[in-house]
Amino acid sequence: MIKELNLMAVPALLIFSFLGMLTFIGLVSAPIYYSVLIYVFLLLACHFMRGDSTFLYSIFRKERTKILYLVEYILLSIPFICFFLYRGEHWAAGLALFFPVFVSVIPCGGFSLRLPTFPCLTSGSCEYHRGGRLALPLFLPLMAGGAIGAYIGNRNLVIAVCMIAASVFSMMLMREYHVEYLFNYKSALRFLKLKFLFALRNACIIFLPFILCLILVDFSLPQLFRGATYYLCASLLLFQVEMLCLVSGGTNGGNDIISVLVYMVLNAIFYASLIVPQTMPISMIVSGVLAYYAYSEIKKYKL
């Protein structure tokens, strides 16, 4: 995913680093079996989702391939071993040393997580389906984190998870537009109208679990207002990113550095709108400006 993002990998790595820090802090204070279950799940998922087993068997034969698996899984287990030793759980560290041996001898299942996601999305939103498939491995732990935050009443954790979810999904919408894509719309105005409606409808479906977590963490009228604010801000962010792709990249690639900088500014405006709802008009104005420039770009092709 990071390889496909090119320069967009910079904010992606920042978001992943922030998520990793939150995960580490949460796991330190959580029961140790949470960490053990996460470790076991990740290692099994890595093994059963391998797509290189046939190639490795043909080159190194079965015995040497299992040795390669063992070495790789031990390397992947080192961070967990250090974490278990940090917490003083020597039995968990021993499990992290033994489990790779057990997993490496199991035949690879060839499973894949690239399944259709968000089946309730409206028709014509292929970019949202693509974004859902790419973001799903990160969305699942984010949903779990939001549910835990709502259960224990940690409002800050839920807000942080909601912010990361919107940033991650909006990043998946960054792509290059092509001329042929624009010709699917009978006019520039209809293009903008449909993109805005798709953002409103799809944001409700995609971010519904996070909206519920925001409401349930403190069921009150101000929190209901915060949930509605998050929905509107996330919808505007998705719409802004789609307009940014068309304006900065157009149909010829554009300048990736400028796109990254503008994308980070859009996320900063989204964060400010969620934390201080009075700043939401800024997000609306930015949406209108990007829509105007997108309209001008489309009119070049006489649509």
HELIX and SHEET records of a PDB file:
HELIX    1   1 ILE A    2  LEU A    5  1                                   4    
HELIX    2   2 ASN A    6  MET A    8  5                                   3    
HELIX    3   3 ALA A    9  SER A   29  1                                  21    
HELIX    4   4 ILE A   32  PHE A   48  1                                  17    
HELIX    5   5 SER A   53  TYR A   86  1                                  34    
HELIX    6   6 HIS A   90  SER A  104  1                                  15    
HELIX    7   7 CYS A  126  ILE A  152  1                                  27    
HELIX    8   8 ARG A  155  MET A  172  1                                  18    
HELIX    9   9 VAL A  179  LEU A  182  1                                   4    
HELIX   10  10 ALA A  188  ILE A  206  1                                  19    
HELIX   11  11 LEU A  208  LEU A  216  1                                   9    
HELIX   12  12 LEU A  221  LEU A  244  1                                  24    
HELIX   13  13 CYS A  245  GLY A  249  3                                   5    
HELIX   14  14 ASP A  256  ILE A  275  1                                  20    
HELIX   15  15 PRO A  277  THR A  279  5                                   3    
HELIX   16  16 MET A  280  LYS A  299  1                                  20    
END                                                                             
